[in-house]
Amino acid sequence: MELNITQKKPSECTNITEVRNEIDNIDKVVIALLKERFQYVKEVVKYKEKTAASIEASDRREAVIVQRRQWAEENGLNPDVIEEIYKRLIQYFIDEEKKIINL
């Protein structure tokens, strides 16, 4: 999946400032997408049992990690790095879900 969120392709940049500006553009979108993802995380709490086990959803967490590793490989990224990012992200969202339901 290729998104058009930059003004130039990497090979079209002519100096370090242009490269850094494009990286900043990408990071803005990544952060905005994480915010949107978090909105869904907060919404899913409505459909879960109000227990720690339900919030943690270990089977779902493992399935997500496996799928993200596969997507990383398909996109030429290090799956170990992507796994660590998602483990951290998922744990943050689980902690936030627990706050929502006062666990």
C-alpha positions in Angstrom: 0.0 0.0 0.0 1.5 3.3 -1.0 0.1 6.6 0.3 0.7 9.9 -1.3 1.4 12.0 1.7 4.7 13.6 0.6 5.3 16.3 -2.0 8.4 14.5 -3.4 9.6 11.0 -3.7 12.9 10.3 -1.9 14.9 10.4 -5.2 13.4 13.7 -6.1 14.8 15.5 -3.0 17.8 17.7 -3.8 19.0 18.5 -0.3 18.8 17.4 3.4 16.2 20.0 4.2 13.8 18.6 1.6 14.4 15.0 2.9 13.8 16.1 6.5 10.6 18.0 5.5 9.2 14.9 3.8 10.1 12.8 6.8 8.2 15.3 9.0 5.2 15.1 6.7 5.2 11.3 7.0 5.5 11.5 10.8 2.6 14.0 11.1 0.4 11.5 9.2 1.7 8.5 11.3 0.8 10.4 14.5 -2.6 11.4 13.1 -3.3 7.8 12.2 -2.2 6.6 15.7 -4.7 9.1 17.1 -7.4 7.7 14.9 -6.4 4.2 15.9 -6.8 5.2 19.5 -10.3 6.4 18.9 -11.2 2.9 17.7 -9.5 1.4 20.8 -11.6 3.5 23.0 -14.7 2.5 21.1 -14.0 -1.3 21.3 -14.1 -1.0 25.1 -17.9 -0.8 24.8 -18.0 -4.2 23.3 -15.6 -6.0 25.7 -16.4 -7.5 29.0 -15.2 -5.3 31.8 -12.4 -7.7 32.9 -8.7 -7.5 32.7 -8.6 -10.7 30.5 -11.1 -9.3 28.1 -9.2 -6.0 27.9 -5.9 -7.7 27.4 -7.3 -10.1 24.8 -4.2 -12.2 24.6 -5.2 -14.2 21.6 -6.1 -11.1 19.6 -2.8 -9.4 20.7 -0.8 -12.4 19.4 -2.7 -12.4 16.1 -2.1 -8.7 15.6 1.6 -9.1 16.3 1.9 -12.1 13.8 0.0 -10.1 11.1 2.1 -7.0 11.6 5.3 -9.0 11.4 4.0 -10.4 8.1 3.1 -6.9 6.8 6.6 -5.7 7.8 8.3 -8.5 5.9 6.1 -7.8 2.8 7.2 -4.2 3.0 10.9 -4.9 3.4 11.0 -3.9 7.0 12.6 -5.7 9.9 9.7 -7.7 11.5 11.5 -7.7 14.9 11.5 -3.9 15.0 7.9 -3.7 14.0 6.9 -6.3 16.6 8.6 -4.3 19.3 6.8 -1.1 18.2 3.4 -2.8 18.1 4.0 -4.5 21.5 4.7 -1.2 23.0 1.7 0.5 21.2 -0.7 -2.3 22.1 0.4 -2.3 25.8 -0.1 1.5 25.9 -3.6 1.1 24.5 -4.4 -1.8 26.9 -3.4 0.4 29.8 -5.6 3.2 28.4 -8.6 0.8 28.1 -8.1 -0.3 31.7 -8.2 3.3 32.8 -11.5 3.8 30.9 -13.1 1.0 32.8 -11.3 1.7 36.1 -9.3 -1.5 36.2 
